[in-house]
Structures are given as structure tokens and as C-alpha cells.
């Protein structure tokens, strides 16, 4: 299971907590890659994708790679 800490300065983009301490977010990395519908638990840790069992899986980046996050959206990525 991934346990990637979201950089402190980006936590404000999570907004208020969603049900049962889980958020779904879209993430943009420094290299331009984008990941949709990642699971955030504990209000600050990415744990996997929404399609992973219980939202826990591997992610191919670290917290230092993240430049932007937003709540999961059906709109095109940032």
C-alpha cells in the first residue's frame, strides 16, 4: 500500500472532509503526469486508486513530485 504524504501547502485544496475520512483527488506531478481518483486517507496520505481494493495500492511517485491536487472531478484535468 502506498502512503504518500501530500505536501503541507497543498492540503488546503482538499477542502472539508468527506465521509468516513476519505477523499478522492486528482493529482498533477512535476513531470506533467496526471492521476485521477486517487484515495486520500487520514486527511493527508494518498493510499492508492479508487479502483484498488479498499483504495490501497501502489503509486509510482512520491510526495515531492506533487505540484497540484484537486477534488476528483469529471472535468478535464488541470
C-alpha positions in Angstrom: 0.0 0.0 0.0 1.2 3.5 -0.8 1.4 6.0 2.0 2.4 9.2 0.2 2.1 12.4 2.3 0.6 15.3 0.4 2.8 18.4 0.8 1.5 20.7 3.6 0.9 23.7 1.2 -1.5 21.6 -0.9 -3.7 20.4 1.9 -6.0 23.4 1.7 -7.0 22.2 -1.8 -8.6 19.1 -0.2 -11.5 21.1 1.3 -13.7 19.9 4.1 -13.5 16.2 5.0 -15.7 13.8 3.1 -17.5 10.8 4.5 -15.5 8.3 6.7 -12.2 10.3 6.5 -11.8 9.5 2.8 -11.2 12.0 -0.1 -10.9 11.3 -3.8 -8.5 13.6 -5.6 -6.9 14.3 -9.0 -3.1 14.8 -8.8 -0.7 16.6 -11.1 3.1 15.8 -10.9 6.2 17.9 -11.7 6.8 15.8 -14.9 3.3 16.6 -16.2 1.8 13.2 -15.4 -1.8 13.3 -14.0 -3.6 10.7 -11.9 -7.3 10.7 -11.4 -9.4 9.5 -8.5 -6.7 8.7 -6.0 -7.7 7.9 -2.4 -6.7 10.2 0.5 -7.0 8.8 4.0 -6.2 10.4 7.3 -6.7 13.8 5.7 -3.2 13.8 4.2 -2.0 10.5 2.8 -2.5 9.1 -0.7 -3.0 5.3 -0.3 -4.0 4.1 -3.8 -6.5 4.4 -6.6 -10.3 4.3 -6.3 -10.2 1.0 -8.3 -7.8 -0.7 -5.8 -9.3 -2.9 -3.2 -10.2 -0.7 -0.2 -8.4 2.1 -2.0 -5.0 0.7 -1.1 -2.4 0.0 -3.8 0.9 1.2 -5.2 1.5 4.6 -6.7 4.6 5.4 -8.9 5.6 8.7 -7.4 6.5 10.4 -4.1 5.0 13.4 -2.2 7.8 15.6 -3.5 6.6 15.0 -7.1 3.1 16.5 -6.4 2.6 20.1 -7.7 -1.2 20.3 -7.7 -4.2 18.5 -6.3 -8.0 19.0 -6.5 -11.0 17.0 -5.5 -11.9 14.4 -8.1 -13.8 15.9 -10.9 -15.4 14.9 -14.2 -13.9 18.0 -15.7 -10.7 17.7 -17.8 -7.6 17.6 -15.7 -5.8 20.8 -14.8 
